[in-house]
Amino acid sequence: MVAPAFYADVSMPYVFGQSIGCLLIDSDQNMQSIDKLAYKLAVSIIHGAWSHEDITGRIAAAFDNEKLDADILAKNIIKAHGRQPKIGDLQETIAEDERFGAWVLKLDHTPKIMRINVQHDVMGEKPYFIEHDLHKIETYHDLALWLRLSDNDLAWFSDCQGRQARVKQSKLHHYRYQWIKRKHGYPRLLEIPKLALKEIQRQILHDILDYVPPHAAVHGFCKNRSCKTHAMNHVGQDVVVRMDLENFFTSISSERVTALFCALGYPREVARNLASLCVNTPSPHFLGSHYQNLPWQRQKSLLQPHLPQGAPTSPILANLCAWKFDKRLQGLADKMGVTYSRYADDMVFSGGKYLGKRFSYLRNVVEDIAKDEGFRINHRKTCIMTQAQRQLVVGVTVNDHLNISRIEYDALKATLYNCVRYGGEEQNRINHSDFKSYLRGRIAYIEGINSARGEKLHALYQKIEWNNK
């Protein structure tokens, strides 16, 4: 049901996704061209239920007393766009429609009145594989209420206009930055949201994203899955192939995250704001000298809106945005008769000796799929391992059974011995904010892979004397 109409000049701005009824636009201006009329028609039908019947009705109501075949045009629009498109894409489809062009050319005058129906957006159908009902958020104001924010505060945190990229005052910026040095390659940037934004992201994570299952091949940042379950898939295989995705988080754009929320059923305006709350566009003012020393391609990627490594929502969003990528790789693995799994940016394929003979084929096809899905393979980390070698998957040996790398075990054991001998605080040379927790975490990880070695390390840890208990 359409709300009562009110009239406005064509130059009057309006807000998409708001239930403001009908705008009647007097077209005294020159609207003779097909492109201009296509744009006006696209604006008049873009919002509302995306079905043939509803679109037909909105097309029929768009022009006053003009004989436009709304039924055929609606069918062509649905055929071109199965779901609600961007305004520019819809305009292009209408402008290229032969019947619409013929109709415009037959007109002996400019249509005097166009009726723009800006209807209230509604939640779409959730994907079939999501069992839990997602929160119903249909408008910008609904989103603000759900997050317990005012409309202005939501605009400040979501920053859809990209103002954060130009901020120079730290207190006005939503993120803190920390560079992590690596043995090989350029340092990694951690983008850590400040407390208020982090709480918003946690709400999105726990109340929406946690109900969306990732692809079955994914083992990173998933409930009841871990690096151990990832490695278990490849135990006892003749050949193990390991590949790595380059800049996994920063390669996932804001548009991709928006498309994900749209796929979950949220109206585009809501999806765009949800995505903006989860992505970041850093201001180079806060990135320091490490940023200046990066190659320009890497600098450019960091300054584009992307998933920040350090936000609570980023790992699961990265997994969900890579769902089609994982599906295609799983299909490739099934076709080749091999096993595939992924932990974050670490992809592993394993199988019989024939996999070694088809390694070049696998590498080339994976690279093509990655490129097609917006990712890049880090070729420096691609390797093939046979049973004659130590087969490592996320640091775990998988030749005959799961086991921790001897090098990693000996390194942690030496650290614990030094802590016992000289004191724990004196050995904290890598400046961990909580060195005790770091050591306990490493011990627990090894214990989960090899309980006997884990017990030995735990016994050493118990002998450490700490200055500040």
N, C-alpha and C positions, 0 to 999 in steps of 0.2 A: 504494500500500500504506500502510495507516494504522499509525502507530507505536503501541506499547503504551500503554494508557490509564492515566491517573491521575485521581484525583477531587479536586474542589475545590468550595468553597462558592461560591454565585453572586456574592458580593461580591469574590471573589479576582480581582485584576487579571491581565492577561496581555498579551503583546506580539504584535501582528499581524505576520505575515510570518515568524515563527519556527516551526521544526518541533518543536512540543511535544506532538504527538499529540492525544489526545481528552480533553476535559474533561467529566466527567459532573456535571451540576448538579442537585441535589435542589431541586425547586421547591415547598418548603413555604410560601413566601411567596405572597401573593395575585397570581396570574397569570391571572385570569379574563378580563381585557379583551383584545380582539382586538389592540390596539396593542402590549400587552406581549408577547403571544405572537408577534406579527409581528416584534418586535425580536429576541426570542430566536432565532427561526428564521433571521432575517437574519444574525445573528452566527454561527450554526452553519454557514451555507453560503457566506458571503461570500468565503472564501479557497479556493483550489484552481483547477483547470482550469475555464474558463468555457465549458462545452459542455452540451448538453441531457442527455446521459448522465451526466456527472459531477455536475451539479446534482441530477438525479433521485436519484442514490445518496445524496447528502448530506442531501437532504430526508427520504428514507426512513429514514435512520439517526438523524434528529434526535429523534424521539419513540419511546418504547419501547412497542411493542404498541398503537399507535394507528393507525386506518385513515384515513390522509390520502392523497388521490390525488396522489402525488408527481409522476407523469408529466405530468399536465395543468398543475399549478402550475409545474413547471420550464419547460414550453413558454411559459406566460404571462410568466415572468420573462425568458426569452431574447428574447421578442418585445418586451418593454418596454426591455430593456437588452442591446444587442448585445455590449457589453463590460462588464467588471467595474465596477459603479457604486459610489457612496459608500454607506455603511451606512444613512444616513437615507433615501436614495432607494429602496434595496431594501426597507427596512421599510415605506415608504409603498405600494410596489407590492404587497407581500404583504397588507398590511392592507386594501387596496381590492379584492383578489381575491374574487369572490363565492363561489367554492367553498371558499376558506379560511375566510371568514366563516361560511358555513353549517356547515362542519365544527366550528368552535369552538362555535357555538350548540347543536349536537347533543350536545356532551360533557356528561356528567352529573357530571364531576369534573375537577379540574385535573390535567393531565398530570404524572405524578410524576417522570419522569426526562427530561431533555433531554441529548442527546449533542452536544457542540460539537466539530466537527472543524476544528481550526486547522491547516491543511495548509501545507506548505512552498510558497512562491510559486515560480513558474517563469517564465522569459523567454517572452514571447509572440512571435509572428511579426513580423519587421521589415517595414516597408512595401516594396512591390515595386520601388520606384524606387531603393532603396539597394543598391548592388552589393556593398559591402564588409561583412563580418560585424562586427557591433558586439560590444564586450566583454560577456561573459556575467557579469552581476551580478544575483544573485537574492535576496540578503538584505542586511540592514543590515551584517552582519559582512563579507560579501563586498565591499561598497562600501568599508568601512574598510581592508580588506587591499589592495584595488586602489589606494587613495590613499596607502598606506603610513602609515596612522594607526591609533591605538588607537580602540576604540569610544568612549571618553570624549572624545578629541580630535575625532573626527568630530561628536559631539554639540555640542561647543563651537563648531566652525566653521559647522556647518549651522544651528544656533540655531533649530530648528523651534518652540521655545516663545516666540520673540520677545523674549528678554531684552535683546538688543542695543539695542532701542528705548528702554530705560530706563537704559542705562549712562551714567555721568557722568564716568568716568575714561578719559582718552584711551588709556592703555596697554591697557585692556580692550576697546576698540572695534576692529573689523576694518577700518574705512575712515578715510581722510582726506578732507577736503572743501575745495573751492576754487570760488569764484564767478567766472564769466567775464562781464564786462560786454558788453552788446550795444548797438549804435547805436539799435535800435528794440526796444521790449519790455523785459520784466523780465530780470535777469541769469540765466544758465544755471548750474546746479549740477553740478560735476564730483564724482563719488563714486569715489575712487581706492582700491582695495583695498590693504591692506598686503601685504608680500612673501609671507608664508606662504599667505594666502588666494589671492593672485594666482597662485602656482604651482599650487595646486589647480585653479583655474579654467582655467589654461592646459592642464592635463592633460585636463580635461573637453572643452575646445575641440579639442585636437589628436587625441585618441583616440576621440572620439565625434562631436562636432558637425561636424568637417571632412568627415566621410563622408556627411553628409546634404545633398543638393543643394537650394538654394533654388528658388523659382519662376523660370521663364525670363525673366520681365519685370524681375527684380531685378538691379541693377548695382552696388549699394553693398556693400562689404565681401565681395566674392565673387572667387574665383580666376579670373583671365583676364578680369575685367570691371572697369570703372572709370567715372569720370565722363565719360571720353572716349567709351566705348562707349555710355553712356547718352545722350549728346548726339547721337551719330551716327545714332540711330534717328529723329531729327526734322529732319535736314538737308533744306532745299529744300521744305518743306511750306508750303502757303498760310496755314494757321492753326496756331498753337501755343498750347495751353492749359496753364498751370502751376498746380498746387495744392500745398498744404503741410499735412502732418499736425501737429497741435498736441500738444506734449509726447509725442513718439513713444515714447520709452523708458519714461517713468514711467507711461504708460497701459497697459503690459503687466504684468499682475498675476502673483503667485506661482502662483495656481491655473492660469493659462494656461500657464505654463512647466511645471508639473507635468503637465498634460494632454499637452503635447508629448512629454515623456519617456515617458509611458505609451504614446503612439502609436508610439514607437520600439520598444516591446516590453518595457520595464522594468516590473517589479511596482510597484504603487502606492507602497509604502513606500520603495522605492529611488528612484522618480521624485520623491517628495516631498522626499527629502534631497538629491538632485541639484539640484532646483530651488532649495532653500533655500541651497545653496552659491553660487548664481548671482544671487540677488536680495538686496536690502538694505532694511532698515527703519531709516532714520536716527533718531538721538536728537536732538531739537530743541536739546539742550544744546550741540551742536557746530556749529550752523548759523548762528549769529551774527545780526547786525542785518539782513542782506539777507533772511533768511528772515522776520523780523518785518515787513518792508515788503511782502511778497507778499500778494495777495488770499487770503482764507481758503480759497477753492476750491483754489488752487495749493498752499497750505500743507497742506491735507488730503491732496492727491494725493501729496505728497512723503513724508508720514508713513505711507503704505500700503506694504506689501511690493511692490517693483517692480524692474525691471531698472535697475541703476545705470549712468549714462553715465560711463564711465571704466574699467569692468571689461572684460577681454579677451573674455569670453563674450557680452557684451550685444549687439553688432552682429549676429552670426549668429543668436542666439536671437530677436532682434526680427524679423529676416527670416523665420525659420521659423514664428514665431507668427503672422505676417501672411500665411501661405501662402494660406489660404482667401480673405482679403481681396484679394490679388493675383489669385487665380483668378477671382473674381467681376468685378473690374475688367477683366481680360483678356477675359472673356466679353462684357462691355458694349462694350469697344472693338471686338471682332470683329463684334458685331451692328451697330454704327454704321459699320463700315468705316474705323476710324481706328487709329493706332498708340499703344500704351501702354507706358511703362516707368517704373520707380521707382528713385531713388537715395536711400537712407535715408528721410527724411521728405518728399522732393521727388518729386511725381508729375507726369508730363507726358503729355498727349495731343496728337496732331497729325494733320492730315489736310487735305482739300481745303476750298474756300471754304464748302461746306455745313456744316462744323463750326461756323463762326461763327454760322450761323443756328440751330443746335441747341445753342448754348452753355448756355442756361438749363436745357434738359433734361439735358444732361451734368452740370452742376453739381449739380442737385437729386438725380439718381440716385446720383452719387458720394457726396454727403452722407448719403443714406439708407443706402447700403451701409456707409459708414464707421461710422455710428451703430450699425448692426446688428452690426458686428464689434468694437465696443468702442473705436473711434477717433473723433477729432473733427477737422474741417477748420478750419484757420486762415484765415478768410475774408479777412483783411487782406492775405494773400499770394497770393490767387487773382487771376490776370490772363490776358487773352487778347491774343495778339500776331499781327498780320498781316505779310505781306511788306513792307508800307509802313513797318513799324517795325523796330527792332532786336530780333530774337528771341533771347532769352537762355535757356539751359538750364544750370544750375549754373555760371553765369558765363561760359559759352562761347557765342559767336554762331553760330547755325545757319542763317542766311538762305539762303546759297548754298553755303557750305562751312564747315567748322569753323574758328573763329578766336577768339583771345582778345579779351576786351573791351578797347577802346582805353583806357578809364579805368583798368582794372586794370594794363594794361601800362605806362601813363605813370606811375602811382603807384609801381610797383616800380622803374622806371627812375630816377625822381627820388630814391628812397631810396638806390639804388646810387651815383648821382652825388654825393650828400651824403657817403656813406661814403668815396668816393674823395677828396673834397675835405677832409673833416674827420677822417677815421679811422673805422674800423668800430665800435670800442667806444663812441666818443662819440655815435654815431647810434642806439645801442640804447636808444631812449627808451620802448619798449613792454615792456621788461624780460623779454625772452625768455631762458630759462635757457641756450640754445645759439643765439645769434643767427646764427652762421655756418651752422649746419644749417638754420635757418629760411630764410635767403636762398637757400641751395642748393636746398632743397625747392621754393620758389616758382619759381625759375628752371627747374628740371627739369619742373615742371608746365606752364609756359608753353611750354617747348621741345617737350613731347609734343603740344601742340596746334598750335603754329606754330614750326617749327624755325628759320626765319630770325630771328624776333624773339628766340627763345631764345638763339641764338648771340650776338646783340648784347648781351644782358643778361649772358651768361657772360663775355664779353670785359671788360665793366665790372667784374664781380666780381673778376676776376684782378688788377685794378689797385688793389684796396683794401689799405691797410696796417693791420695789426692790432697792437694793443699787446701782446697775449699770444698768440703763435703756438704 
